[in-house]
């Protein structure tokens, strides 16, 4: 999170990936760093024994969300710390 905030302050778009169990903590950290709108992609907890096809589908979905967040972020100027 801190690395993302530092990079954003330099104008480098970032996306932080967080498991859903840590979403609240991630958002709180971003707020505490003065960057409440820091892009965050929240992923569901992975399940042990999940079929490979399901895991592969999740990977594609997460990559799409990361790419979308980065493109959106590039269109908006990053806040300065």
Secondary structure, DSSP 4 states (H G I P E B T S, - for coil): -HHHHHHHHTT----EEEEGGGHHHHHHHHHHTT-TT--EEEEPPP-TT--HHHHHHHHHHHHHHHHHHHHHHHHSPPPP-
